[in-house]
Amino acid sequence: IDRKAMLAAPSEAAYLAQRDREVAASKTVYVGNLSFYTTEQQIEAYMSTVGPVADVVMGLNPYTAQPSGFCFVEYVEQSGAAAAVALLHKTRLDDRVVRVSWDIGSVRLSGRQWARGWTGGQTRDEYRQGLDLARGGFSVRRAVEAGVERSILRDELVTYNWVQKPPARGPKQTQKKLGGAFAAKDAAKRMRE
């Protein structure tokens, strides 16, 4: 849900009607719960089993330009996107059960390829309690609480150096605290080290 668009709409019903119109015209799907090590090539090969793929946009950490466990796939035709939602949702890709759902499209223009968590990853990965090696090991918060390093095999992660990073986040977003231990900016720096 685009919170800015929702708040700008005159009512919730108006927002939902607009979103339904955008989805009805969309050829793009959201793919979630990906391993951080899944490549664009693997995604394109898997998603093209239901229709020709026009583009794959990886969800990236804005600080490291490394995958954040989601992507957007744009199909050549809307029937490909419909088949992906119907047939590939809750199937396995790279040994993970992936979520495939409709997206409104225009990912490259909107900047939604950047993960929005305060450390640059997805918010859900920052709160995860268990160990998930395919998504970076322990969550950032859990690793700090336990006093351990996150167990990411950094040499195996793809870094998208050619992607232009988004503008720096404002002071409110970078000053969030983790139990008073350190600011998010410091947490992201420690993750990169």
C-alpha positions in Angstrom: 0.0 0.0 0.0 1.3 3.4 -1.0 0.6 5.4 2.2 1.2 8.8 0.6 -1.4 8.0 -2.1 -3.8 6.7 0.5 -3.5 9.8 2.6 -3.9 12.1 -0.4 -7.1 10.3 -1.6 -10.4 11.9 -0.5 -11.5 8.6 1.1 -10.4 5.1 1.6 -13.0 3.9 -0.9 -11.6 6.3 -3.5 -8.1 5.1 -2.9 -9.1 1.4 -3.2 -11.0 2.1 -6.4 -8.0 3.9 -7.9 -5.7 1.0 -6.8 -8.1 -1.5 -8.4 -8.0 0.4 -11.7 -4.1 0.5 -11.6 -3.9 -3.3 -10.8 -6.4 -4.1 -13.6 -4.1 -2.4 -16.1 -0.9 -3.7 -14.6 1.5 -6.2 -16.1 3.7 -6.2 -13.0 3.9 -8.6 -10.0 5.6 -8.4 -6.7 7.7 -11.4 -5.7 8.5 -11.6 -2.0 10.3 -13.9 0.5 13.3 -14.4 -1.9 16.7 -15.5 -0.7 19.2 -12.7 -0.7 21.3 -15.0 -2.9 18.7 -15.5 -5.6 19.9 -13.7 -8.8 17.9 -11.8 -11.5 18.7 -14.6 -13.9 17.1 -17.3 -11.6 14.1 -15.1 -11.2 13.7 -14.4 -14.9 14.0 -18.1 -15.7 11.5 -19.1 -13.1 8.9 -16.4 -13.8 9.1 -16.8 -17.5 7.6 -20.3 -17.2 4.2 -18.7 -17.3 4.8 -16.0 -19.9 7.5 -13.8 -21.5 9.2 -11.4 -19.0 10.0 -7.8 -20.0 11.9 -6.7 -16.9 13.1 -7.8 -13.4 13.7 -5.1 -10.9 15.5 -6.4 -7.8 14.6 -4.9 -4.4 17.8 -3.5 -3.0 19.3 -2.2 0.2 19.8 1.6 -0.4 23.0 1.6 1.6 24.8 -1.5 0.1 23.0 -2.0 -3.2 22.6 -5.7 -2.3 19.4 -7.7 -2.6 16.8 -7.3 0.1 14.7 -10.4 -0.6 12.0 -9.1 -3.0 11.7 -8.0 -6.6 9.2 -6.8 -9.2 8.6 -8.7 -12.4 7.1 -7.0 -15.4 5.5 -9.2 -18.1 5.2 -8.5 -21.8 1.5 -9.2 -21.5 -1.0 -9.0 -18.6 -1.9 -12.6 -19.1 1.6 -13.6 -18.0 1.3 -11.6 -14.8 -2.1 -13.1 -14.2 -0.7 -16.6 -14.7 2.2 -15.8 -12.3 -0.2 -14.8 -9.5 -2.4 -17.8 -10.1 0.3 -20.5 -10.6 3.5 -19.3 -8.9 2.2 -17.9 -5.6 3.4 -20.2 -2.7 5.7 -22.2 -4.9 9.4 -22.8 -4.3 12.2 -20.8 -5.8 15.8 -21.3 -4.7 14.5 -23.5 -1.8 12.1 -20.8 -0.5 8.3 -20.5 -0.6 7.8 -17.2 -2.5 4.8 -14.8 -2.5 3.6 -13.6 -5.8 1.0 -10.8 -5.9 -0.2 -8.1 -8.2 1.6 -4.8 -8.2 0.5 -1.5 -9.7 3.7 -1.2 -11.9 5.9 1.8 -12.6 8.6 0.5 -10.2 11.6 2.2 -11.8 9.9 5.6 -11.8 8.6 5.4 -8.2 11.8 4.3 -6.5 10.0 1.4 -4.8 12.9 -1.0 -5.6 14.6 0.3 -2.5 13.9 -1.5 0.8 12.4 0.7 3.5 13.7 -0.7 6.7 15.8 1.6 8.9 19.0 -0.4 8.2 18.3 -0.6 4.5 16.7 -4.0 4.4 13.1 -5.0 4.7 11.3 -4.1 7.9 10.2 -7.7 8.4 13.8 -8.9 8.4 14.7 -6.4 11.1 12.2 -8.0 13.5 12.6 -11.6 12.6 13.3 -13.7 15.7 14.6 -16.9 14.2 17.8 -17.7 12.2 17.3 -17.5 8.5 20.5 -18.0 6.6 19.0 -17.3 3.2 18.0 -13.8 4.4 21.1 -12.8 6.3 21.1 -15.0 9.4 19.7 -13.3 12.5 17.7 -10.1 12.2 19.7 -6.9 12.9 17.8 -6.3 16.2 18.3 -9.9 17.3 22.0 -9.9 16.5 22.5 -6.7 18.5 20.5 -8.1 21.5 22.6 -11.3 21.4 25.8 -9.4 20.8 26.7 -11.5 17.7 27.5 -10.7 14.1 24.9 -11.3 11.4 25.9 -14.3 9.4 25.8 -13.1 5.8 28.1 -14.7 3.4 29.0 -11.3 1.9 31.3 -12.7 -0.8 28.3 -14.5 -2.4 26.0 -11.5 -2.4 25.6 -9.6 -5.7 26.3 -5.9 -5.4 24.5 -3.8 -8.0 27.2 -1.1 -8.3 25.7 0.2 -11.6 22.4 1.1 -9.9 22.1 4.7 -8.9 21.4 4.8 -5.1 18.5 6.9 -3.8 19.0 10.2 -2.1 20.0 10.1 1.5 17.2 9.7 4.0 16.2 12.6 6.2 17.4 13.0 9.8 14.2 11.6 11.3 14.6 8.2 9.5 18.4 7.8 10.2 18.1 8.7 13.9 15.8 5.9 15.0 17.3 4.1 17.9 17.6 0.4 18.6 17.2 0.1 22.4 19.3 3.2 22.8 22.3 1.2 21.5 23.1 3.1 18.3 21.5 5.0 15.4 20.3 3.2 12.2 23.1 4.8 10.2 25.7 3.2 12.5 23.9 -0.1 12.3 24.0 0.0 8.5 27.7 0.9 8.6 28.4 -2.0 11.0 26.5 -4.4 8.7 28.7 -3.4 5.8 32.0 -3.9 7.7 
